[in-house]
Amino acid sequence: MKRRYVAGLVGALLATATLSHAAEPKGALSAPDALAKLAKGNAAFVAEALRHPDQTGARRTKTAAGQNPFAIVLCCSDSRVPPEVLFDQGLGDLFVVRVAGNVADDLGIASIEYAAEHLGTHLVVVMGHSRCGAVTAAVKGGAAPGHLLNLMEALEPAVAATEGHAGDPVANAVWSNVLQTSSKLRESAPILSELVEKGKLTIVGANYDLDTGVVEFYDQPAAAAEGEAIQ
C-alpha cells in the first residue's frame, strides 16, 4: 500500500485536543503531548540512548497508591514488541493491552474503556509491527487448531481488504488491521465513541519496524483512511 510521509502529527492533533474529563487526574497529558512523549522515547530507543525513566523504588511507591498512565497502547503480544521498552517508559506510564495481532475484542475494548473513562487517559495508540506472525498466518490461510481459529477470523477482514494489492501482502494486511482496529475503537459505543466525539480521546495507528526499531505514527482518521504515514 502506498504511504505518503507527512510532518506535523502533533500539530494536527491539537485541533482535537479540547481535552477535559471529570475524573481525569490532575496534570493528565493531552493527546498531542502524550504522542510527543512517545515519539521522544522511541527516538531514544532507536539511538540506544535510553533513559529508563520511572523505574525507581520511589516511582514504585508512588504508583502503588494509584495510576495515571499518559497513553493507552493496544499492541501485539509478540515478545519483540514491548511498548515500555520501545517508548522508553516506566512504571505507571503506559496502560498496555496486548493480544496477538493487536486485535480488539470485547475484553480488550473494556480494558481501553477503563483507562480512557476512569483513568482519564487521552491517547490510544493501536500499534502493529512488521512481519507479524499472527497476520502472516492469516494471510497464508488454512486450518487453525484450537482457539487460534478465533484469531484468524478476527484478522480475516484486514486480509480480505488488501487481497490483490501491490506490495507485500503481510505488510499490507498489518496496516489494514491497524486501520480497521482504530476505526472499530473510534466507533465503539457508548464510551469510546462519545469520548472521541467530545474531543476527549484521540486514537491513532502506528507501526513498529522490527529491523530499525522505529515506530511510525499515523494520523486519524482522515489521513489514515488514505494510508498516509505521519512522522
Residue pairs with C-beta under 8 A, 6 or more apart in sequence:
1 162
1 165
1 166
1 167
1 171
1 172
1 175
1 176
1 227
2 227
3 175
3 227
3 228
3 229
4 226
4 227
4 228
4 229
5 228
5 229
5 230
5 231
6 219
6 223
6 228
6 229
6 230
6 231
7 230
7 231
8 230
9 35
9 204
9 217
9 219
9 230
9 231
10 32
10 35
10 36
10 39
11 32
12 219
12 223
12 230
13 31
13 32
13 35
13 202
13 204
14 32
16 31
16 199
16 202
17 30
17 31
17 32
17 122
17 199
17 202
18 198
18 199
18 200
19 28
19 30
19 31
19 122
19 199
19 200
20 200
21 28
21 120
21 122
21 200
23 117
23 118
23 119
23 120
24 119
24 120
24 122
25 66
25 68
25 119
25 120
27 68
28 68
28 70
28 120
28 121
28 122
29 37
29 70
29 71
29 122
29 123
30 122
31 122
31 123
31 201
31 202
33 70
34 70
34 71
34 121
34 122
34 123
35 71
35 123
35 125
35 202
35 204
35 217
37 70
37 71
37 87
38 71
38 87
38 125
38 215
38 217
39 215
39 217
41 86
41 87
41 88
41 89
42 86
42 87
42 88
42 213
42 214
42 215
44 50
44 51
44 88
45 85
45 86
45 87
45 88
45 213
46 212
46 213
46 214
50 88
51 88
52 88
52 90
53 88
53 89
53 90
53 93
54 89
54 90
54 91
54 92
54 93
55 90
55 91
59 90
59 91
59 92
60 91
62 92
63 91
63 92
67 92
67 95
67 119
68 92
68 119
68 120
69 92
69 93
69 94
69 95
69 115
69 119
69 121
70 93
70 94
70 121
70 123
71 93
71 94
71 95
71 121
71 123
71 124
71 125
72 94
72 95
72 96
72 97
72 112
72 115
72 116
72 121
72 123
72 124
72 125
73 83
73 87
73 94
73 95
73 96
73 97
73 124
73 125
73 127
74 97
74 98
74 99
74 102
74 104
74 108
74 112
74 124
74 125
74 126
74 127
74 181
74 185
75 81
75 83
75 96
75 97
75 98
75 102
75 125
75 126
75 127
75 128
75 129
75 208
76 98
76 99
76 100
76 101
76 102
76 127
76 128
76 129
76 132
76 134
77 98
77 99
77 100
78 100
78 129
78 132
78 133
80 129
80 210
81 127
81 129
81 208
81 210
83 89
83 94
83 96
83 127
84 90
84 93
84 94
84 96
86 208
86 213
86 215
87 94
87 215
95 111
95 115
95 119
95 121
97 108
97 111
97 112
99 105
99 108
100 133
100 134
100 151
101 132
101 134
101 135
101 138
101 151
101 154
101 155
101 177
102 126
102 127
102 128
102 177
102 178
102 181
103 151
103 154
103 155
103 177
103 181
104 112
104 126
104 181
104 184
104 185
104 188
105 154
109 185
109 188
109 192
112 124
112 185
112 192
113 188
113 191
113 192
115 121
116 122
116 124
116 191
116 192
116 195
116 200
116 201
117 191
117 195
122 200
122 201
122 202
123 201
123 202
123 203
123 204
124 185
124 201
124 202
124 203
124 204
125 203
125 204
125 205
125 206
125 217
126 178
126 181
126 182
126 185
126 203
126 204
126 205
126 206
127 178
127 205
127 206
127 207
127 208
127 215
128 135
128 174
128 175
128 177
128 178
128 205
128 206
128 207
128 208
129 174
129 207
129 208
129 209
129 210
130 171
130 174
130 207
130 208
130 209
130 210
130 211
131 170
131 210
132 170
132 174
134 151
134 155
135 155
135 158
135 159
135 170
135 173
135 174
135 177
136 170
137 144
137 148
137 152
138 151
138 152
138 155
138 156
138 158
138 159
138 173
139 159
139 169
139 170
139 173
144 151
144 152
155 173
155 177
157 180
158 173
158 174
158 176
158 177
158 180
159 169
159 173
159 176
161 173
161 176
161 180
162 169
162 172
162 173
162 175
162 176
163 169
165 172
174 207
175 207
175 227
178 205
178 206
178 207
178 218
179 205
179 218
179 224
179 225
179 227
181 205
182 203
182 204
182 205
182 220
182 221
182 224
183 221
185 192
185 203
186 192
186 193
186 196
186 203
186 220
186 221
187 193
192 201
192 203
195 201
196 202
196 203
202 220
203 220
204 217
204 218
204 219
204 220
204 224
205 217
205 218
205 220
205 224
206 215
206 216
206 217
206 218
207 215
207 216
207 218
207 229
208 214
208 215
209 215
209 216
216 229
216 230
216 231
217 229
217 230
217 231
218 224
218 228
218 229
218 230
219 228
219 230
223 230
